[in-house]
Amino acid sequence: MSPTGSRTRKNEAVVWNDTLLVKECLAGSEEAWSLLIDKYKALIYSIPVKYGLSPQEAADVFQATCTELLVRLPELREPRALPKWLMQVAHHECYRLKRQSRRVVSRDSDEDLVQQTQEEQMLRGAMAALTPQCRRLVELLFYEVPARPYAEVAKELGLAVGSIGFTRQRCIERLRRQLEDLGFSDARNP
């Protein structure tokens, strides 16, 4: 279904926000469930990785979080709170697994992990809101190790080498504004 509730043609792009996804999931749409899980799987899996859990334990956390989502979704009052709720469920499940296996986790490190996960989710959201060219430029310059030379970046993006610096600055400024809109505040840079 489309965001307006009508069927779409196969080639027509559909934008699914969390409010629509939750509504359609509650209405029994398998497509919406699939899209919802796909949208948040990286977020959910990132949490057990931060706790240092094994791949099997991470899969268990993912399954437990998705099961909790299935059971508790009708109780969700604000669909925009879904990412934070998923993070909390996954963090609690990780903490439970660590405690079960008698690995000690301090509450301070637990809170730091929650904060870090929230910031990473904001970054993923801000990156998704960038234009495809800006998103790719940021990925090429900041996500690859080692970073690619400007000449390679320019060639891949079809830009002049001399325009990469200006374009990079413009894209970073857009990313910064997106992060601010999402509520990210860098305490080190007030």
C-alpha positions, 0 to 999 in steps of 0.5 A: 500500500502507498502512504496514502492508502492506495495500491501503487504500480510496481515501479512507483516509489513508496515512502514508508515512514514509521507511522505508516509502517506501524499502522500497516503492521497492525493491520496485518500487512506482511510487506510492512512487517518485512519493511519495518524489520529491514529498516531497523535490523542494522540498529538492532544488530549493532547493539549486541556487537557493542556488548561484545556478544557472539554472532549466535548471541547477537542473533538471539538478541535480534530474535528476542527484540523482534518477538517483543516488537511483535507482541508489544507493537499494539501498545506503542503510543508514538511510532516516532519513538520506535527506534529508541524503544527497539534500542532499549529492548535490545540493550535490556536483552544484551544485559540479560544475556551478559548477566546470565553468562556471569559476565559483569557489565557496569551500569555506566558502560551500559548507559554509554552504549545506549547513548552511542547507539542512539547517536549512530541511529541519528547518523544513519537517519541523517545520512539517509536524508542526504541526496544520493550524491552527498551521501556517496561523497561522505561515504567515500571520504569518511567511511572507507579506510583508507580514504580515497583520494579526491581524484578517485572520488571525483571520477566516481561522482562525475565531478571536477577534482577542484569541486570536491572540497566545496561539495564536501563542505556543503554536504557536511553542512547538510549532514550537520543540519540533519543531525540537529533536526534529529536532536543530536547535540555534540557536547564537545562543540556547543 
